[in-house]
């Protein structure tokens, strides 16, 4: 738990320093998002409902590439998780599609296991990939957001969601 807090603090500090050292024209953007869909928690292997709420703050733009720091909470019927980590998006010049990938770390808990005992993972990782598309000037439709969990324990959760992104 202490190492996860140190990593999260280091990422947050890095994001704040990056924001403070950029010019106003290159200032990072904030986006808030919410998605709904399904999640397979790994124990048992059946799909349940899922939702994700989060935000990301841009820290650098290099041509069509945008680097951000993302923080999210995954709230599913069988697993609750919180994550933070880097997000890399590509803004395609011809079409309004924005594919992205993320590598996140955090904590997950499984409050509704079949044996009735809650399982808590000290450190959990997630790889996330998805595609956003601009539908209004400050609103994107998150067409798909797929995540795959990497844990030290047996469960390998997967989620597949869709939703909206509000950019500021």
C-alpha positions in Angstrom: 0.0 0.0 0.0 2.9 2.4 0.8 4.5 1.8 -2.6 1.2 2.4 -4.4 0.8 5.7 -2.6 4.4 6.7 -3.4 3.9 5.9 -7.1 0.6 7.8 -7.2 2.2 10.8 -5.5 5.1 10.7 -7.9 2.7 10.7 -10.9 0.6 13.5 -9.4 3.7 15.6 -8.7 5.0 15.0 -12.2 1.7 16.1 -13.7 1.6 19.3 -11.6 5.2 20.2 -12.5 4.5 19.6 -16.2 1.4 21.8 -16.0 3.2 24.6 -14.2 6.2 24.6 -16.7 4.1 24.8 -19.9 3.0 28.0 -21.6 -0.6 29.1 -21.6 -1.2 28.2 -25.2 0.1 24.6 -24.4 -1.7 24.3 -21.0 -3.1 20.9 -20.4 -6.8 20.1 -20.8 -9.0 18.5 -18.3 -11.5 15.8 -19.3 -14.1 14.0 -17.2 -15.7 10.8 -18.3 -18.2 8.1 -17.4 -18.9 4.8 -19.1 -21.2 1.8 -18.7 -20.9 -1.8 -19.8 -19.8 -5.1 -18.6 -16.9 -6.6 -16.6 -15.7 -10.2 -16.1 -14.0 -10.1 -12.7 -12.1 -13.4 -13.1 -13.8 -15.0 -10.1 -16.2 -16.3 -11.2 -15.9 -16.0 -15.0 -19.3 -14.5 -15.6 -19.9 -11.0 -16.9 -21.6 -8.4 -14.7 -22.5 -4.7 -15.0 -19.8 -2.2 -14.8 -19.2 1.6 -14.8 -16.1 3.7 -14.9 -15.8 7.3 -13.7 -12.6 9.2 -14.1 -10.7 12.2 -15.3 -7.5 12.9 -17.1 -5.2 15.9 -17.3 -3.0 16.5 -20.4 0.7 17.1 -19.7 2.3 17.2 -23.1 1.3 17.5 -26.8 3.7 16.4 -29.5 2.0 16.8 -32.8 -0.8 14.3 -33.0 0.3 12.6 -29.7 -1.2 13.7 -26.4 0.3 12.5 -23.1 -2.0 12.7 -20.0 -2.3 11.4 -16.5 -5.5 9.4 -15.9 -7.3 8.6 -12.7 -10.3 6.3 -12.7 -12.6 4.3 -10.5 -14.1 1.1 -11.9 -17.4 0.2 -10.1 -18.7 -3.2 -11.2 -21.2 -5.5 -9.5 -18.4 -7.9 -8.4 -15.2 -5.7 -8.2 -14.4 -2.2 -7.1 -11.1 -0.6 -8.3 -9.2 2.7 -8.4 -6.3 3.4 -10.7 -3.9 6.1 -11.9 -1.3 6.2 -14.6 -0.2 7.6 -18.0 -2.5 7.8 -21.0 -1.2 8.2 -24.6 -3.8 9.3 -27.2 -3.4 9.9 -31.0 -5.4 12.7 -32.5 -5.9 11.6 -36.1 -5.7 14.6 -38.5 -8.4 13.6 -41.0 -11.1 12.0 -38.9 -12.2 12.9 -35.3 -11.2 9.5 -34.0 -8.8 9.5 -30.9 -7.4 6.0 -30.1 -5.7 5.8 -26.8 -3.8 3.3 -24.5 -3.1 3.5 -20.8 -1.0 1.6 -18.3 -2.5 2.0 -14.8 -1.8 0.9 -11.3 -4.1 0.9 -8.3 -6.1 -1.3 -5.9 -9.0 -3.7 -6.4 -11.4 -5.4 -4.0 -13.8 -8.2 -4.7 -16.6 -7.8 -2.1 -18.9 -10.5 -3.5 -16.9 -13.7 -4.1 -18.8 -17.1 -4.1 -17.2 -18.2 -0.8 -18.4 -15.0 0.9 -14.9 -13.8 1.8 -13.8 -10.5 0.4 -10.5 -10.5 -1.5 -8.3 -7.4 -1.6 -5.4 -7.0 -3.9 -2.5 -4.8 -2.6 -1.4 -3.8 -6.0 -3.3 -4.2 -9.3 -2.5 -3.1 -12.8 -4.7 -2.5 -15.8 -3.9 -2.1 -19.5 -6.6 0.0 -21.2 -7.2 0.6 -24.9 -10.1 2.5 -26.5 -11.3 5.0 -29.1 -13.1 8.3 -28.6 -14.8 10.3 -31.3 -15.8 14.0 -31.2 -19.5 14.4 -31.4 -19.8 18.1 -30.2 -17.1 20.7 -29.7 -16.4 19.7 -26.0 -18.1 16.2 -25.9 -16.7 12.9 -27.2 -18.4 9.6 -27.4 -16.1 6.9 -25.9 -17.0 4.3 -28.5 -15.1 1.5 -26.7 -13.0 1.2 -23.6 -11.4 -2.2 -23.0 -9.3 -3.0 -19.9 -7.4 -6.0 -18.9 -6.2 -6.5 -15.4 -2.8 -7.7 -14.3 -2.7 -8.8 -10.7 -0.5 -10.9 -8.4 -3.5 -13.0 -7.5 -5.5 -15.3 -9.7 -8.3 -12.9 -11.0 -7.6 -11.3 -14.4 -10.6 -8.8 -14.7 -11.6 -7.6 -18.1 -14.1 -4.8 -18.9 -15.8 -3.5 -22.0 -17.6 -0.2 -21.7 -18.9 2.8 -23.7 -19.7 6.3 -22.5 -19.2 10.1 -22.8 -16.2 12.4 -22.3 -16.6 16.0 -21.3 -13.5 18.1 -22.2 -12.7 21.5 -20.6 
